[in-house]
Amino acid sequence: MTRLRLFIAATLAAVGLSIAASPQATAGFDIYWLPTGSSGWNSNANWSYTPGGAARPEGAPGAAFEEIGVINNGGTATLGTAIIQDVGGVSLGQAAADSGTLSITSGGVFNSVVSPSTTGAAAIGVAGTGTLNVSGTGSFAAASLSVAGQAASQATFSGNAAVAISGSSTISRNLRITGPNVNFNSATGVTFQGTSVLTHEITSGSGHSPVKSAASVALGGNLAVQFNGVTPTAGNSWNLVDAAAITGNFANATIGGPIQVTGAPAPALGSAYRLRQTAGGNNGQLLQVALETMLVLRVNRDTGELSIRNPLGAAVSQLDGYTITSPTIGSLLTSYKGISGAPAGNAGWEKAPGNSANGLAEFKPTGSFNVSAAGTSVTLGTGFSKTAVASKGLGVNGEDLQFTYHATGGAVVSGQIEYVGTQFLNNIALIVNTTTGIASLKNDSLTSLSIDGYSILSSTGALNGATWTSLADRAGTYPNWQESPTTTSALSETNPVAPLAIPAGQSISLGNIGNFATQAAKDGLSMKFILGNESTFRMATISFTSGAALAGDYDGNGRVDGADFLLWQRGGSPNPLSAGDLATWKSNFGATSAVGAAAAVPEPAACVLACVASLAVVAGRRRR
């Protein structure tokens, strides 16, 4: 300890005070920030030997005095305009209720250095909340970096920020890197803990600033990739990590797999954002997010036909093998023709001897098949059964196909699946036209099902009981059904006498049940039902269509067909059993509309308790 520090310590001891030792170092002295607002780090009036005490004459803490700058009172210390500051360490938000911010802007140079009794550590959040912002041409250096404490603790680097950590960095909370000109380097490694979030905000189409280390970067926690002012094109890639070694994975994205990004248009069919690791960079290994092109397996649900397509001219030019699997359902047909048996067959292709309902494979032992041109397509024949899932039980999703292919040279690539045609939902389904609000209750299974109660729920209050056509409204066709009181959150009814049998494939119109034009309204829609021979609720499948109402299309599926006539016979048209509705059906038979069928939507888990509550009245009226 210096003579000056000994003198100060002795003087404070004489009046019953002491200089506190830093909790994150074995020695060194905490000097406390006083302003609760924003002020300059170097102002003499801003620092005290004690929290909230009198300003000390020496001003800002310094490395020469083995001092550590501490901000615990919610204040913000700023450093800029060609100011250089050396300290023995910095600590932001020491106790759980504490918080503090250090902001370094253009011209500011902040060095947290090792001294005889300090470690030079930068603790951004200890038990509390710490925030470190380095922007413009600001510079920040420390012997080690920790971002921890409360969930809101964060380090943000943007502009031309230079952040140099001579030791290691441990990120337990939030690290955000914005733009292509940040230089963040942690010499002896970076560890992302399971509670961390690494956010890369990409603002350039030509590059981005990675986390750098000449040692290892251990991945963990979650990764967020945000595009800002950039429209990615197929083939673009951005570096996220540049290190000697990259280990582990993120919880929400694994190396080699897809990743969800924000701020950019949805990728076109035949392309996807993927997280990949490749050799390169300054340190040997790169972790990148890339908008890659790939082959697509088209699956026609209605015909069962399979075909391999190259919509965008995927990077692979020569194909010498592929594998299609249905690991859970077993929906594949071994009788499929494959490339070898296709009408425009390709010589030398062989089917794998172990093909089964769970997996089909074909390969070309010598040579390859050119699929480089955009729009290339080769049929594999009929190889998919959408109803195979029926044997797995009601409500099981029947679409579990996976597609990988082999490019010349041995690369194995995960392709995309494109389903076309009408999905077999294998369940009681609520089909809703988002343009008109018209809904139908459909038995989309292979067997007749009987129900004696259902409840349609909306967590966003999108339902309309006034325009809902309940079964109870058509008592002549559906006797003994009773409505529960309607709200914008629940439409429910039950039959306490006898369940209603719905033949396989048949629908019952429920009229206009509400407004589902927004994504939030669609996400908040759910339905539960009770089978006549059961006493517990089942989740229905929600499916959305769109398009203007089509005259005579009483089940709202975009087609005027025999199913609509059967629905009219059962009183399911707007004017039950009327000659006018029958005439409308006849005059429009065979018509279709530009209705797009969305994929089946799983029920939101948050709606389960609400479903149970709203169906309590229904269950109480049941016949048992």
C-alpha positions as CSV (number, residue, x, y, z in Angstrom):
1,M,0.0,0.0,0.0
2,T,1.4,3.5,-0.9
3,R,2.3,6.0,1.8
4,L,-0.6,8.2,0.7
5,R,-3.1,5.4,1.0
6,L,-1.7,4.5,4.4
7,F,-2.1,8.1,5.5
8,I,-5.7,8.2,4.2
9,A,-6.5,4.9,5.8
10,A,-5.1,6.0,9.2
11,T,-7.0,9.3,9.0
12,L,-10.3,7.5,8.2
13,A,-9.7,5.1,11.0
14,A,-9.3,7.9,13.4
15,V,-12.9,9.0,12.7
16,G,-14.3,5.5,12.7
17,L,-14.3,5.0,8.9
18,S,-12.5,2.6,6.7
19,I,-11.7,2.0,3.1
20,A,-13.6,-1.1,1.9
21,A,-11.8,-3.9,0.2
22,S,-13.3,-5.0,-3.1
23,P,-15.4,-8.1,-2.9
24,Q,-14.2,-9.4,-6.3
25,A,-10.5,-9.0,-5.5
26,T,-8.3,-10.3,-2.7
27,A,-7.1,-6.7,-2.1
28,G,-7.6,-3.2,-3.6
29,F,-10.0,-0.5,-2.4
30,D,-13.5,0.2,-3.5
31,I,-14.2,3.9,-4.4
32,Y,-17.9,4.7,-4.8
33,W,-19.7,6.6,-7.4
34,L,-21.9,9.4,-6.0
35,P,-24.3,10.8,-8.8
36,T,-27.5,8.9,-9.3
37,G,-27.8,10.3,-12.8
38,S,-25.3,10.6,-15.6
39,S,-22.0,12.4,-15.2
40,G,-18.3,12.2,-16.2
41,W,-16.1,9.5,-14.7
42,N,-13.2,12.0,-14.2
43,S,-15.2,14.6,-12.2
44,N,-13.6,15.1,-8.8
45,A,-16.9,15.6,-7.1
46,N,-18.3,12.2,-8.3
47,W,-16.3,9.8,-6.0
48,S,-16.3,8.9,-2.3
49,Y,-14.6,6.5,0.0
50,T,-18.0,5.4,1.3
51,P,-21.4,4.9,-0.4
52,G,-23.2,8.2,-0.5
53,G,-20.4,9.9,1.5
54,A,-18.5,13.1,1.0
55,A,-16.6,13.6,-2.3
56,R,-13.0,12.6,-1.9
57,P,-10.3,15.1,-2.9
58,E,-8.4,12.7,-5.2
59,G,-11.4,12.4,-7.5
60,A,-11.7,9.3,-9.8
61,P,-10.2,6.0,-8.7
62,G,-6.8,5.1,-10.1
63,A,-4.7,2.0,-10.7
64,A,-1.7,3.7,-9.0
65,F,-3.7,3.8,-5.7
66,E,-4.9,0.2,-6.2
67,E,-8.5,1.4,-6.5
68,I,-11.6,-0.1,-8.0
69,G,-14.4,2.0,-9.3
70,V,-17.8,0.9,-7.9
71,I,-21.2,2.0,-9.2
72,N,-24.1,0.7,-7.1
73,N,-26.6,3.5,-6.9
74,G,-28.2,3.4,-10.3
75,G,-25.9,6.1,-11.7
76,T,-24.1,6.3,-15.0
77,A,-20.5,7.2,-15.4
78,T,-19.4,8.4,-18.9
79,L,-16.0,8.6,-20.4
80,G,-15.2,10.2,-23.7
81,T,-13.5,13.1,-25.5
82,A,-9.9,11.9,-25.4
83,I,-9.9,10.9,-21.8
84,I,-7.7,8.0,-20.7
85,Q,-8.5,6.4,-17.4
86,D,-6.5,3.6,-15.7
87,V,-8.1,1.8,-12.7
88,G,-7.4,-1.3,-10.7
89,G,-10.9,-2.7,-11.6
90,V,-14.5,-1.8,-12.1
91,S,-17.6,-3.3,-10.4
92,L,-21.1,-2.5,-11.4
93,G,-24.1,-3.6,-9.3
94,Q,-22.5,-5.5,-6.3
95,A,-25.6,-6.3,-4.2
96,A,-28.8,-7.8,-5.6
97,A,-30.7,-4.4,-5.4
98,D,-27.7,-2.4,-6.8
99,S,-27.2,-1.2,-10.3
100,G,-24.7,0.8,-12.2
101,T,-23.7,1.8,-15.8
102,L,-20.4,2.6,-17.4
103,S,-20.6,4.2,-20.8
104,I,-17.5,4.8,-23.0
105,T,-18.0,6.9,-26.1
106,S,-15.7,8.2,-28.9
107,G,-12.4,9.3,-27.5
108,G,-12.7,7.6,-24.2
109,V,-10.1,5.0,-23.2
110,F,-10.7,2.9,-20.1
111,N,-8.1,0.5,-18.8
112,S,-8.8,-1.9,-15.9
113,V,-5.3,-3.1,-15.1
114,V,-3.5,-5.4,-12.7
115,S,-1.8,-3.6,-9.8
116,P,0.1,-5.0,-6.8
117,S,-3.3,-5.7,-5.0
118,T,-5.9,-5.6,-7.8
119,T,-6.8,-8.1,-10.5
120,G,-7.9,-5.7,-13.2
121,A,-11.3,-7.4,-13.4
122,A,-14.3,-5.9,-15.0
123,A,-17.4,-7.1,-13.1
124,I,-20.5,-6.1,-15.0
125,G,-23.1,-7.2,-12.5
126,V,-22.0,-9.1,-9.4
127,A,-25.2,-9.9,-7.5
128,G,-27.0,-6.8,-8.9
129,T,-27.4,-5.3,-12.4
130,G,-24.5,-3.9,-14.4
131,T,-24.4,-2.3,-17.8
132,L,-21.3,-1.6,-19.9
133,N,-21.7,0.4,-23.2
134,V,-18.8,0.9,-25.5
135,S,-19.6,2.9,-28.6
136,G,-18.2,5.1,-31.3
137,T,-14.4,4.9,-31.1
138,G,-14.5,4.2,-27.4
139,S,-11.9,1.7,-26.0
140,F,-12.2,-0.6,-23.1
141,A,-9.5,-3.0,-21.7
142,A,-9.5,-5.3,-18.7
143,A,-7.7,-8.3,-17.4
144,S,-10.9,-10.2,-17.3
145,L,-14.6,-9.6,-18.1
146,S,-17.7,-11.0,-16.3
147,V,-21.3,-10.2,-17.2
148,A,-23.4,-11.7,-14.4
149,G,-25.7,-10.8,-11.6
150,Q,-29.4,-10.0,-12.4
151,A,-31.0,-11.0,-15.7
152,A,-30.8,-7.4,-17.1
153,S,-27.0,-7.1,-16.8
154,Q,-25.6,-6.4,-20.2
155,A,-22.4,-5.5,-22.2
156,T,-23.1,-3.7,-25.5
157,F,-20.4,-3.0,-28.1
158,S,-21.2,-0.9,-31.2
159,G,-19.7,1.5,-33.7
160,N,-15.9,1.2,-33.9
161,A,-15.6,0.0,-30.3
162,A,-12.3,-1.7,-29.3
163,V,-12.7,-4.1,-26.4
164,A,-9.6,-6.0,-25.3
165,I,-9.6,-8.6,-22.5
166,S,-6.1,-9.8,-21.8
167,G,-7.5,-12.9,-19.9
168,S,-10.8,-14.6,-20.2
169,S,-14.4,-13.6,-20.4
170,T,-17.4,-15.2,-18.8
171,I,-20.8,-14.2,-20.0
172,S,-23.7,-15.3,-17.8
173,R,-26.1,-12.6,-18.9
174,N,-26.4,-10.5,-22.0
175,L,-23.7,-9.6,-24.6
176,R,-24.8,-7.5,-27.7
177,I,-22.5,-6.8,-30.6
178,T,-23.8,-4.3,-33.3
179,G,-22.3,-3.8,-36.7
180,P,-19.2,-4.8,-38.7
181,N,-16.6,-2.6,-37.0
182,V,-16.4,-3.7,-33.4
183,N,-13.2,-5.4,-32.3
184,F,-13.9,-7.6,-29.2
185,N,-11.1,-9.9,-28.3
186,S,-10.7,-12.0,-25.2
187,A,-7.2,-13.5,-25.3
188,T,-7.5,-16.7,-23.2
189,G,-11.1,-17.7,-24.0
190,V,-14.8,-16.9,-23.7
191,T,-17.4,-19.0,-21.9
192,F,-21.1,-18.4,-22.5
193,Q,-23.0,-19.8,-19.6
194,G,-26.4,-21.4,-19.8
195,T,-28.1,-18.2,-18.6
196,S,-26.5,-16.0,-21.3
197,V,-27.9,-14.4,-24.4
198,L,-25.5,-13.5,-27.2
199,T,-27.1,-11.0,-29.6
200,H,-25.5,-10.2,-32.9
201,E,-27.2,-7.2,-34.5
202,I,-26.2,-7.3,-38.2
203,T,-26.3,-4.0,-40.0
204,S,-24.2,-4.7,-43.1
205,G,-24.6,-7.1,-45.9
206,S,-20.9,-7.6,-46.3
207,G,-19.7,-8.4,-42.8
208,H,-20.1,-8.5,-39.1
209,S,-18.0,-8.3,-35.9
210,P,-17.4,-11.7,-34.3
211,V,-16.4,-12.6,-30.8
212,K,-12.6,-13.2,-31.1
213,S,-10.2,-15.4,-29.1
214,A,-6.9,-17.0,-29.7
215,A,-8.1,-19.7,-27.4
216,S,-11.5,-21.5,-27.1
217,V,-15.0,-20.1,-27.2
218,A,-17.5,-22.3,-25.3
219,L,-21.1,-21.9,-26.5
220,G,-24.1,-22.0,-24.2
221,G,-27.3,-20.1,-23.4
222,N,-29.2,-18.6,-26.3
223,L,-28.2,-16.9,-29.6
224,A,-30.2,-14.1,-31.1
225,V,-29.5,-12.9,-34.6
226,Q,-31.1,-9.6,-35.6
227,F,-30.9,-7.9,-39.0
228,N,-31.2,-4.1,-39.0
229,G,-31.4,-2.4,-42.4
230,V,-30.1,-5.5,-44.3
231,T,-31.9,-7.7,-46.8
232,P,-30.0,-10.9,-46.9
233,T,-29.6,-12.8,-50.2
234,A,-28.9,-16.5,-50.7
235,G,-25.2,-17.3,-50.2
236,N,-24.6,-14.5,-47.7
237,S,-22.8,-15.3,-44.4
238,W,-21.8,-13.4,-41.3
239,N,-19.1,-14.3,-38.8
240,L,-20.3,-14.6,-35.2
241,V,-17.2,-16.2,-33.5
242,D,-13.6,-16.3,-34.6
243,A,-11.6,-18.6,-32.3
244,A,-8.9,-21.2,-32.1
245,A,-11.6,-23.7,-31.1
246,I,-15.4,-23.6,-30.8
247,T,-17.1,-26.0,-28.4
248,G,-20.6,-26.7,-27.2
249,N,-23.9,-25.4,-28.7
250,F,-26.5,-22.8,-28.0
251,A,-29.8,-24.0,-26.4
252,N,-31.8,-22.6,-29.3
253,A,-29.5,-23.3,-32.2
254,T,-27.0,-26.1,-32.8
255,I,-24.1,-26.0,-35.2
256,G,-25.2,-27.3,-38.6
257,G,-28.9,-26.7,-37.9
258,P,-31.4,-24.0,-38.6
259,I,-31.7,-20.8,-36.7
260,Q,-34.5,-18.3,-36.4
261,V,-33.5,-14.7,-37.2
262,T,-35.4,-11.4,-36.8
263,G,-35.6,-8.3,-38.9
264,A,-35.3,-10.0,-42.3
265,P,-37.8,-11.4,-44.7
266,A,-38.7,-15.1,-44.4
267,P,-36.3,-17.1,-46.6
268,A,-37.6,-18.4,-49.9
269,L,-38.4,-22.0,-50.4
270,G,-35.1,-23.8,-51.0
271,S,-33.2,-21.5,-48.6
272,A,-32.8,-21.2,-44.8
273,Y,-30.7,-19.6,-42.2
274,R,-28.2,-22.0,-40.7
275,L,-25.5,-21.9,-38.0
276,R,-22.3,-23.4,-39.4
277,Q,-18.7,-23.9,-38.3
278,T,-15.9,-23.6,-40.9
279,A,-12.2,-23.2,-41.0
280,G,-10.9,-19.6,-41.4
281,G,-10.7,-16.3,-39.7
282,N,-7.8,-14.9,-37.7
283,N,-7.8,-17.7,-35.2
284,G,-8.6,-20.8,-37.2
285,Q,-12.3,-21.5,-36.7
286,L,-15.4,-19.5,-37.6
287,L,-19.0,-19.7,-36.4
288,Q,-21.3,-18.2,-39.0
289,V,-24.9,-17.6,-39.7
290,A,-25.5,-18.2,-43.4
291,L,-28.5,-18.0,-45.7
292,E,-27.9,-21.2,-47.5
293,T,-29.6,-22.8,-50.5
294,M,-30.6,-26.5,-50.5
295,L,-32.6,-29.1,-52.3
296,V,-36.2,-29.6,-51.4
297,L,-38.3,-32.8,-51.2
298,R,-41.8,-32.0,-52.4
299,V,-44.5,-34.2,-50.8
300,N,-47.9,-34.2,-52.5
301,R,-50.3,-35.2,-49.7
302,D,-53.2,-36.0,-52.0
303,T,-51.3,-38.2,-54.5
304,G,-48.4,-39.4,-52.3
305,E,-45.9,-38.4,-55.0
306,L,-42.4,-37.5,-53.9
307,S,-40.0,-35.3,-56.0
308,I,-36.6,-33.7,-55.4
309,R,-36.4,-30.1,-56.5
310,N,-33.8,-27.4,-56.7
311,P,-35.9,-24.2,-56.6
312,L,-33.0,-21.7,-56.3
313,G,-30.1,-23.4,-57.9
314,A,-28.7,-24.8,-54.6
315,A,-24.9,-24.9,-54.2
316,V,-24.8,-28.7,-54.7
317,S,-24.3,-29.4,-58.4
318,Q,-24.0,-33.2,-58.4
319,L,-26.2,-35.6,-56.4
320,D,-25.1,-39.2,-55.7
321,G,-27.5,-40.2,-52.9
322,Y,-30.4,-39.3,-50.7
323,T,-32.3,-40.5,-47.6
324,I,-35.9,-39.9,-46.7
325,T,-37.1,-40.9,-43.2
326,S,-40.3,-41.1,-41.2
327,P,-38.9,-42.1,-37.9
328,T,-42.0,-42.0,-35.8
329,I,-45.0,-42.5,-38.1
330,G,-43.7,-44.8,-40.8
331,S,-45.6,-43.1,-43.6
332,L,-43.3,-44.1,-46.5
333,L,-44.1,-46.6,-49.2
334,T,-41.3,-49.0,-50.2
335,S,-43.1,-49.5,-53.6
336,Y,-42.0,-46.0,-54.7
337,K,-40.1,-45.9,-58.0
338,G,-37.1,-43.7,-57.0
339,I,-34.8,-42.1,-59.5
340,S,-33.9,-45.4,-61.0
341,G,-37.5,-46.2,-61.8
342,A,-38.7,-42.8,-62.7
343,P,-40.2,-42.2,-66.2
344,A,-37.0,-40.3,-67.2
345,G,-34.8,-42.8,-65.3
346,N,-31.2,-42.2,-64.5
347,A,-28.8,-45.1,-65.0
348,G,-26.8,-46.5,-62.2
349,W,-29.1,-45.6,-59.3
350,E,-29.8,-48.3,-56.7
351,K,-32.3,-48.5,-53.9
352,A,-31.0,-49.4,-50.5
353,P,-31.8,-53.0,-49.5
354,G,-33.2,-52.0,-46.1
355,N,-35.9,-49.7,-47.3
356,S,-39.0,-49.6,-45.0
357,A,-41.9,-47.5,-44.0
358,N,-39.5,-45.6,-41.7
359,G,-36.8,-44.9,-44.3
360,L,-36.1,-44.9,-48.0
361,A,-32.7,-44.4,-49.6
362,E,-31.2,-44.5,-53.0
363,F,-27.6,-44.1,-54.1
364,K,-25.5,-44.0,-57.2
365,P,-22.2,-45.9,-56.6
366,T,-20.4,-44.4,-59.6
367,G,-21.0,-41.0,-61.2
368,S,-23.6,-38.5,-60.1
369,F,-26.8,-36.7,-61.2
370,N,-26.6,-33.1,-62.2
371,V,-29.2,-31.0,-60.3
372,S,-27.4,-27.6,-60.5
373,A,-29.9,-25.7,-62.6
374,A,-32.6,-23.7,-60.7
375,G,-35.9,-25.4,-61.2
376,T,-34.5,-28.9,-61.7
377,S,-37.0,-31.5,-60.5
378,V,-36.9,-35.3,-60.5
379,T,-39.9,-37.4,-59.5
380,L,-39.5,-40.4,-57.2
381,G,-43.1,-41.7,-57.7
382,T,-45.7,-42.5,-55.1
383,G,-44.0,-42.9,-51.7
384,F,-46.0,-41.2,-49.0
385,S,-49.2,-42.1,-47.2
386,K,-50.7,-39.2,-45.3
387,T,-53.2,-41.5,-43.5
388,A,-50.6,-43.9,-42.1
389,V,-50.7,-41.9,-38.9
390,A,-54.2,-43.1,-38.2
391,S,-52.8,-46.2,-36.6
392,K,-50.9,-44.1,-34.1
393,G,-54.0,-42.7,-32.4
394,L,-56.2,-39.6,-32.6
395,G,-54.4,-36.3,-32.6
396,V,-50.9,-37.5,-33.6
397,N,-49.3,-35.3,-36.2
398,G,-48.6,-37.4,-39.3
399,E,-45.9,-35.3,-40.9
400,D,-42.5,-36.2,-39.6
401,L,-40.5,-36.6,-42.8
402,Q,-36.8,-35.7,-42.9
403,F,-34.7,-35.4,-46.0
404,T,-30.9,-35.5,-46.4
405,Y,-28.9,-35.8,-49.5
406,H,-25.3,-36.6,-50.5
407,A,-23.3,-34.3,-52.8
408,T,-20.3,-35.5,-54.7
409,G,-17.4,-35.4,-52.4
410,G,-19.2,-36.8,-49.4
411,A,-21.0,-33.8,-48.0
412,V,-24.3,-34.7,-46.3
413,V,-26.8,-31.9,-46.4
414,S,-30.2,-31.6,-44.6
415,G,-32.8,-30.6,-47.2
416,Q,-36.2,-29.0,-46.8
417,I,-39.6,-30.6,-46.9
418,E,-42.4,-28.9,-48.9
419,Y,-45.8,-30.3,-48.3
420,V,-48.5,-29.5,-50.9
421,G,-52.2,-30.6,-51.0
422,T,-54.6,-31.1,-48.2
423,Q,-53.2,-32.1,-44.8
424,F,-54.7,-35.1,-43.0
425,L,-55.2,-33.8,-39.5
426,N,-56.0,-37.1,-37.8
427,N,-58.2,-35.3,-35.3
428,I,-61.3,-33.3,-34.6
429,A,-60.4,-30.1,-36.3
430,L,-61.6,-26.5,-36.1
431,I,-61.1,-25.0,-39.6
432,V,-61.3,-21.2,-39.7
433,N,-61.4,-18.9,-42.7
434,T,-59.4,-15.8,-41.5
435,T,-61.0,-13.7,-44.2
436,T,-64.7,-14.4,-43.3
437,G,-64.4,-15.7,-39.8
438,I,-66.5,-18.8,-40.9
439,A,-65.5,-21.9,-39.1
440,S,-66.4,-25.6,-39.4
441,L,-66.0,-28.5,-37.0
442,K,-64.5,-31.4,-39.0
443,N,-63.9,-35.1,-38.2
444,D,-60.6,-35.4,-40.1
445,S,-59.9,-39.0,-39.1
446,L,-60.6,-42.4,-40.7
447,T,-63.4,-43.4,-38.2
448,S,-66.7,-42.0,-37.1
449,L,-66.3,-39.9,-33.9
450,S,-69.0,-38.9,-31.4
451,I,-68.7,-35.8,-29.3
452,D,-70.9,-34.4,-26.6
453,G,-69.2,-31.2,-25.7
454,Y,-66.7,-28.7,-27.0
455,S,-65.3,-25.3,-26.2
456,I,-63.7,-22.8,-28.5
457,L,-61.4,-20.4,-26.7
458,S,-59.6,-17.2,-27.5
459,S,-56.9,-15.7,-25.3
460,T,-57.2,-12.4,-27.2
461,G,-61.0,-12.1,-27.0
462,A,-61.5,-12.6,-30.8
463,L,-64.7,-14.6,-30.6
464,N,-68.2,-13.4,-31.5
465,G,-71.2,-15.2,-29.9
466,A,-73.7,-13.1,-31.9
467,T,-72.6,-14.5,-35.3
468,W,-71.7,-18.0,-34.0
469,T,-74.1,-20.7,-35.4
470,S,-74.1,-23.2,-32.6
471,L,-75.6,-26.7,-32.7
472,A,-78.2,-25.6,-30.2
473,D,-79.3,-23.0,-32.8
474,R,-80.3,-25.9,-35.1
475,A,-82.3,-27.9,-32.5
476,G,-84.3,-29.6,-35.3
477,T,-81.1,-31.1,-36.7
478,Y,-79.0,-31.4,-33.5
479,P,-81.5,-31.9,-30.6
480,N,-80.6,-31.5,-26.9
481,W,-77.5,-29.3,-27.4
482,Q,-77.2,-26.5,-24.8
483,E,-75.0,-23.4,-25.0
484,S,-73.0,-22.0,-22.1
485,P,-73.1,-18.2,-21.8
486,T,-71.0,-16.8,-24.6
487,T,-68.1,-14.3,-24.2
488,T,-65.4,-13.0,-26.5
489,S,-63.1,-15.6,-24.8
490,A,-65.3,-18.7,-24.9
491,L,-68.0,-20.4,-27.1
492,S,-69.1,-23.7,-25.5
493,E,-71.9,-26.1,-25.8
494,T,-72.7,-29.7,-24.6
495,N,-75.3,-32.4,-25.1
496,P,-76.4,-34.0,-21.8
497,V,-78.5,-36.6,-23.5
498,A,-76.7,-38.2,-26.5
499,P,-73.4,-37.6,-28.2
500,L,-73.3,-36.4,-31.8
501,A,-71.8,-38.8,-34.3
502,I,-69.7,-37.2,-37.0
503,P,-68.7,-39.5,-39.8
504,A,-65.1,-39.6,-41.0
505,G,-64.3,-36.7,-43.2
506,Q,-67.5,-34.8,-42.5
507,S,-67.9,-31.2,-41.4
508,I,-70.4,-29.1,-39.5
509,S,-70.6,-25.4,-40.1
510,L,-70.4,-23.1,-37.0
511,G,-70.9,-19.9,-38.8
512,N,-68.8,-16.8,-38.2
513,I,-67.1,-17.3,-34.9
514,G,-65.0,-14.1,-34.8
515,N,-62.2,-12.1,-36.3
516,F,-58.9,-13.8,-36.8
517,A,-57.2,-11.4,-39.3
518,T,-54.1,-10.9,-37.0
519,Q,-51.4,-13.3,-36.1
520,A,-52.1,-12.7,-32.4
521,A,-55.7,-13.7,-32.8
522,K,-54.7,-16.8,-34.6
523,D,-52.1,-17.8,-32.0
524,G,-54.7,-17.2,-29.3
525,L,-57.3,-19.6,-30.7
526,S,-57.8,-23.0,-29.3
527,M,-60.4,-25.7,-28.9
528,K,-61.1,-28.7,-26.6
529,F,-63.7,-31.4,-27.1
530,I,-65.0,-34.5,-25.2
531,L,-65.6,-37.7,-27.0
532,G,-68.9,-39.5,-26.1
533,N,-67.2,-42.5,-24.6
534,E,-64.6,-40.4,-22.6
535,S,-64.7,-38.1,-19.6
536,T,-61.5,-36.1,-20.2
537,F,-60.8,-33.3,-22.7
538,R,-58.8,-33.7,-25.9
539,M,-57.1,-30.9,-27.8
540,A,-58.5,-30.2,-31.2
541,T,-56.4,-29.2,-34.2
542,I,-56.7,-25.7,-35.4
543,S,-56.3,-25.0,-39.1
544,F,-56.7,-21.7,-41.0
545,T,-57.7,-20.9,-44.5
546,S,-58.2,-17.6,-46.2
547,G,-60.2,-16.1,-49.1
548,A,-63.6,-14.6,-49.8
549,A,-66.7,-16.7,-49.0
550,L,-67.7,-19.1,-51.8
551,A,-71.4,-19.5,-52.4
552,G,-72.4,-23.1,-51.7
553,D,-69.2,-23.8,-49.7
554,Y,-70.9,-24.6,-46.5
555,D,-67.9,-26.2,-44.8
556,G,-65.6,-23.3,-45.7
557,N,-62.8,-25.4,-47.3
558,G,-62.7,-23.4,-50.5
559,R,-64.5,-26.1,-52.6
560,V,-68.2,-26.7,-53.4
561,D,-68.5,-30.5,-53.4
562,G,-70.4,-33.4,-52.1
563,A,-69.4,-32.7,-48.5
564,D,-71.3,-29.4,-48.7
565,F,-74.5,-31.3,-49.9
566,L,-74.2,-33.6,-47.0
567,L,-73.8,-30.6,-44.7
568,W,-77.0,-29.1,-46.2
569,Q,-78.8,-32.4,-45.6
570,R,-77.9,-32.2,-41.9
571,G,-79.0,-28.6,-41.6
572,G,-75.5,-27.1,-41.7
573,S,-76.1,-24.4,-44.3
574,P,-76.9,-20.8,-43.4
575,N,-80.7,-21.4,-43.9
576,P,-81.0,-25.0,-42.7
577,L,-82.6,-27.4,-45.1
578,S,-83.9,-24.6,-47.3
579,A,-84.5,-25.0,-51.0
580,G,-82.6,-21.8,-51.6
581,D,-79.4,-23.1,-50.0
582,L,-79.8,-26.4,-52.0
583,A,-80.2,-24.3,-55.2
584,T,-77.1,-22.3,-54.3
585,W,-75.1,-25.5,-53.9
586,K,-76.3,-26.9,-57.2
587,S,-75.4,-23.8,-59.2
588,N,-71.9,-23.6,-57.7
589,F,-71.0,-27.3,-57.6
590,G,-67.4,-27.8,-58.6
591,A,-66.4,-24.2,-57.9
592,T,-63.2,-23.4,-56.0
593,S,-61.8,-20.3,-54.5
594,A,-58.2,-19.1,-54.0
595,V,-58.2,-20.4,-50.4
596,G,-54.8,-21.1,-48.9
597,A,-54.8,-23.9,-46.3
598,A,-52.4,-23.2,-43.5
599,A,-50.5,-26.0,-41.7
600,A,-52.2,-27.4,-38.6
601,V,-51.6,-25.2,-35.6
602,P,-50.9,-26.8,-32.2
603,E,-52.9,-25.7,-29.2
604,P,-51.2,-23.0,-27.1
605,A,-50.3,-24.5,-23.7
606,A,-51.4,-21.3,-22.0
607,C,-55.0,-22.0,-23.0
608,V,-55.2,-25.3,-21.2
609,L,-56.4,-23.9,-17.8
610,A,-58.8,-21.5,-19.5
611,C,-60.2,-24.5,-21.5
612,V,-60.8,-26.4,-18.3
613,A,-62.5,-23.5,-16.6
614,S,-64.8,-22.7,-19.5
615,L,-65.8,-26.4,-19.9
616,A,-66.6,-26.8,-16.3
617,V,-70.2,-25.9,-17.0
618,V,-70.2,-28.2,-20.0
619,A,-68.9,-31.2,-18.0
620,G,-71.4,-30.6,-15.2
621,R,-74.3,-31.1,-17.7
622,R,-72.9,-34.2,-19.2
623,R,-74.9,-37.4,-19.2
624,R,-73.3,-40.1,-17.1
